[in-house]
C-alpha cells in the first residue's frame, strides 16, 4: 500500500483535551512530532511527557499573538508539516430565545475567528516551506444547522467548512492541502456540556449505527487526510458520523 509519509513530520494541534488529545496520541504512535496548543494550563500539563511532544499554553482568541506563537512552535520542534484545528467551545441554550450576544461571541471567537486566522497563518508558513496538510474539524451541526440548543455552534461549524473550501482553493497551488472532517455525535467532554437528560439520551439516536462515536474514530480519518495516502485530496469534507447525514 505504500508509506503514509507521516513519520517524522511535525503536527500542530489545537486542543489538549477531548479529540485533540486523541489525535496527538495517535500521531505519536505513527512517529510524528507533535505540538499541542490549549489555553487550559491543567490540560497542557496532563499531556504525556515525551521528547516528541510539546504542549504550549496559548489563548487562541488573541489573534495578534499568532506570529510569535508560530515562531515558538517552530523553535521547539521545527517547521510545521501538518495542522489540525480541534479546539472548540459550545454553550447550549435549549430555548433559542435565551441565546445572548455573549453566548454568540464566546463560540464565534474560538470556533470561527481563531480557526480562520490560525489556519491562514499556518498555511502561509507551510507555503514558505514547500507545502503541508491541514485538517479542520467541522460538525454535522454545521450541515444541519444544529439540533436543539446548538444553533450558534452549528453556524460556527458551517463557517469552518467555508473556511476550508476558501483556503483549499487559495493554497492548493502552493502544495498545501486543506480538508475537513464532519463528525457526528462523538463521546468527548464537549458533547455532554449543557445537555438535559432528554437530549443526552437522544444523542445516540442521531447516528444510523445507533451509538455515539469514539474520538479515535475521528482521529484516524484525520490522520489519513494528513497522510500521503490522501496526496490528491484537498477541499474535501469527510463525514464521520456513523450514518447521520447520508450525503
ChimeraX attribute file (.defattr): number of C-alpha atoms within 10 A of each C-alpha:
attribute: neighborCount
match mode: 1-to-1
recipient: residues
	/A:1	4
	/A:2	6
	/A:3	9
	/A:4	15
	/A:5	14
	/A:6	21
	/A:7	15
	/A:8	14
	/A:9	21
	/A:10	25
	/A:11	28
	/A:12	27
	/A:13	24
	/A:14	26
	/A:15	27
	/A:16	29
	/A:17	23
	/A:18	19
	/A:19	27
	/A:20	22
	/A:21	24
	/A:22	20
	/A:23	29
	/A:24	29
	/A:25	18
	/A:26	16
	/A:27	23
	/A:28	18
	/A:29	11
	/A:30	16
	/A:31	15
	/A:32	22
	/A:33	25
	/A:34	28
	/A:35	23
	/A:36	25
	/A:37	26
	/A:38	21
	/A:39	17
	/A:40	15
	/A:41	14
	/A:42	12
	/A:43	17
	/A:44	21
	/A:45	13
	/A:46	12
	/A:47	17
	/A:48	14
	/A:49	10
	/A:50	10
	/A:51	9
	/A:52	15
	/A:53	21
	/A:54	19
	/A:55	25
	/A:56	19
	/A:57	17
	/A:58	19
	/A:59	16
	/A:60	24
	/A:61	19
	/A:62	11
	/A:63	16
	/A:64	10
	/A:65	12
	/A:66	19
	/A:67	14
	/A:68	10
	/A:69	19
	/A:70	18
	/A:71	13
	/A:72	13
	/A:73	22
	/A:74	16
	/A:75	10
	/A:76	13
	/A:77	19
	/A:78	14
	/A:79	18
	/A:80	24
	/A:81	25
	/A:82	27
	/A:83	25
	/A:84	28
	/A:85	25
	/A:86	22
	/A:87	23
	/A:88	21
	/A:89	15
	/A:90	23
	/A:91	20
	/A:92	20
	/A:93	18
	/A:94	17
	/A:95	10
	/A:96	13
	/A:97	7
	/A:98	11
	/A:99	17
	/A:100	11
	/A:101	8
	/A:102	10
	/A:103	16
	/A:104	17
	/A:105	14
	/A:106	17
	/A:107	21
	/A:108	23
	/A:109	19
	/A:110	20
	/A:111	28
	/A:112	21
	/A:113	20
	/A:114	21
	/A:115	29
	/A:116	21
	/A:117	17
	/A:118	21
	/A:119	22
	/A:120	16
	/A:121	15
	/A:122	23
	/A:123	29
	/A:124	15
	/A:125	21
	/A:126	24
	/A:127	17
	/A:128	10
	/A:129	15
	/A:130	11
	/A:131	20
	/A:132	26
	/A:133	27
	/A:134	27
	/A:135	28
	/A:136	25
	/A:137	25
	/A:138	30
	/A:139	28
	/A:140	22
	/A:141	23
	/A:142	22
	/A:143	15
	/A:144	14
	/A:145	18
	/A:146	18
	/A:147	15
	/A:148	13
	/A:149	20
	/A:150	21
	/A:151	22
	/A:152	25
	/A:153	29
	/A:154	24
	/A:155	22
	/A:156	28
	/A:157	28
	/A:158	21
	/A:159	20
	/A:160	24
	/A:161	24
	/A:162	15
	/A:163	23
	/A:164	27
	/A:165	18
	/A:166	13
	/A:167	20
	/A:168	22
	/A:169	14
	/A:170	15
	/A:171	20
	/A:172	17
	/A:173	11
	/A:174	16
	/A:175	18
	/A:176	26
	/A:177	30
	/A:178	32
	/A:179	25
	/A:180	27
	/A:181	23
	/A:182	21
	/A:183	22
	/A:184	24
	/A:185	24
	/A:186	25
	/A:187	18
	/A:188	15
	/A:189	10
	/A:190	16
	/A:191	15
	/A:192	16
	/A:193	13
	/A:194	15
	/A:195	18
	/A:196	12
	/A:197	9
	/A:198	8
	/A:199	15
	/A:200	14
	/A:201	10
	/A:202	14
	/A:203	20
	/A:204	19
	/A:205	14
	/A:206	18
	/A:207	18
	/A:208	13
	/A:209	13
	/A:210	14
	/A:211	17
	/A:212	20
	/A:213	20
	/A:214	14
	/A:215	19
	/A:216	18
	/A:217	17
	/A:218	22
	/A:219	21
	/A:220	15
	/A:221	18
	/A:222	23
	/A:223	24
	/A:224	15
	/A:225	24
	/A:226	27
	/A:227	19
	/A:228	16
	/A:229	16
	/A:230	14
	/A:231	14
	/A:232	8
	/A:233	17
	/A:234	24
	/A:235	19
	/A:236	17
	/A:237	19
	/A:238	15
	/A:239	21
	/A:240	21
	/A:241	25
	/A:242	21
	/A:243	14
	/A:244	19
	/A:245	17
	/A:246	8
	/A:247	5
